Amino acid sequence: MKLYNIKDRSEQVNFEQALKQGLGRYQGLFFPDSIKKLDNLASLLRMELVPRSSAILAHMLGGEVSKDVLDAILEKAFTFPAPVVKVSENIHALELFHGPTLAFKDFGGRFMAQCLAQFNAGKKTTILTATSGDTGAAVAHAFFEMENVNVVILYPKGKISVMQEKLFCTLGKNITTLAIEGTFDDCQAIVKQAFDDQELREAIALNSANSINISRILAQICYYFEAFAQLDAKQRENLVISVPSGNFGDLTAGLLAKALGLPVKRFIAATNSNDTVPRYLKTKSWTPRQTLATLSNAMDVSAPNNWPRIEELFNVQGWPLECLGYGVTTDSQTIDALRELDALGYLCEPHGAIAYAELTKQLQPGETGLFLCTAHPAKFKESVEDILGNHVELPEALASCADLPLLSQDFGADFSAIREFLMAM
Ligand SMILES: *Cc1c(COP(=O)(O)O)cnc(C)c1O
């Protein structure tokens, strides 16, 4: 698989390099050099998740990883289902939260970890990543106790849910967690600075597991096919998919699935009040503002780092950007949507509820709607219970860490102090 750096086309890498480097020169994202349509969609849709995903990724990787190795990686990574659940007559939920850390990020995190284990056997690596809440847990669990891998996770102190924090800040061993006095964008900026620091990068063999890593996006492509496979012929005809978006990795994967030939009529980029992209699509001016804290904290991102990939994809596919649906859902509208879903008999959480809210606003007669449920409701237990006035059961994964002590260390949003800490590790 060939990929190029969006900011400097002369930098070309293969999948292994993109996986290990994360970002290219000038903090540029890697993008596939050619996206060939799948020519066996009908038979792929009849397959099970793991063999189908292996076939799709083998097609994308173009022989760089053998089919046998891919099969083995996916058998270890995709150990849980992604069911489509009917919510109302023409609206369905795609539940992506049945993995070990109860969010869709388990797909990308586990696939990336298995790929690195495959390519990096025996070499020391430091995974440095910023999280708005769920990446941290997915990455920490995917790499927990993996030999030769140190994981350092930065997160905005006090800005993630209690359960999110418990899931990854209680592990210890090769997982170090730093609570940063600042926003997710501050954390992301520190990670970017670390990657720009050649000396640091080499000293600790830095690697990122952020959604900027192409391996995570590749893994996420697979569940759009899985969702489609579960729909009947009629539902597949005019399918509209609403994606709750923060860093826009999930939406990038959905659009790549479409570019590979998955016949999705339209995508909707659903954000919370951190609305840089909706404002950009409306006014053509890119003006990130201060990040706001909302009920859907994993989407509290005002400088979404995957957006350049989406623009690149629209460009190379010749799709007009006007085809992309978008919409902003405020906290009070999120609360309304959660209650509406509850009345329909579907227990959701704020991120999925935002995707649902936008979908119901924009769905046309004759269309089928699918919204992505990116996290388990129990991960946002406090706000969900508050809003719905009911009791949310903790699944085993959360119950087992709910009472463990937090092991995080506090830092200011200051690169030099964190650099020193990393160098001393
Ligand atoms: C990360 C996350 C999102 C946002 O996904 P992006 O790929 O960053 O757009 C949405 N919902 C939940 C629960 C998340 O953890």
The ligand as a Tripos MOL2 file, in Angstrom:
@<TRIPOS>MOLECULE
LIG
   15    15     1     0     0
SMALL
NO_CHARGES

@<TRIPOS>ATOM
      1 C1        -13.8830    9.4760   19.8490 C.3       1 LIG1
      2 C2        -15.3540    9.4740   19.9660 C.ar      1 LIG1
      3 C3        -16.1690   10.1460   19.0500 C.ar      1 LIG1
      4 C4        -15.5960   10.9790   17.9420 C.3       1 LIG1
      5 O1        -14.9820   10.1820   16.9530 O.3       1 LIG1
      6 P1        -13.9630   10.8590   15.9190 P.3       1 LIG1
      7 O2        -13.4690    9.7450   15.0860 O.co2     1 LIG1
      8 O3        -12.9010   11.5140   16.7390 O.co2     1 LIG1
      9 O4        -14.7550   11.8570   15.1500 O.co2     1 LIG1
     10 C5        -17.5430   10.0440   19.1810 C.ar      1 LIG1
     11 N1        -18.0910    9.3470   20.1980 N.ar      1 LIG1
     12 C6        -17.3490    8.7090   21.1150 C.ar      1 LIG1
     13 C7        -18.0310    7.9810   22.2200 C.3       1 LIG1
     14 C8        -15.9640    8.7390   21.0270 C.ar      1 LIG1
     15 O5        -15.2240    8.1000   21.9340 O.3       1 LIG1
@<TRIPOS>BOND
     1     1     2 1
     2     2     3 ar
     3     2    14 ar
     4     3     4 1
     5     3    10 ar
     6     4     5 1
     7     5     6 1
     8     6     7 2
     9     6     8 1
    10     6     9 1
    11    10    11 ar
    12    11    12 ar
    13    12    13 1
    14    12    14 ar
    15    14    15 1
@<TRIPOS>SUBSTRUCTURE
     1 LIG1         1 GROUP 0 **** ****
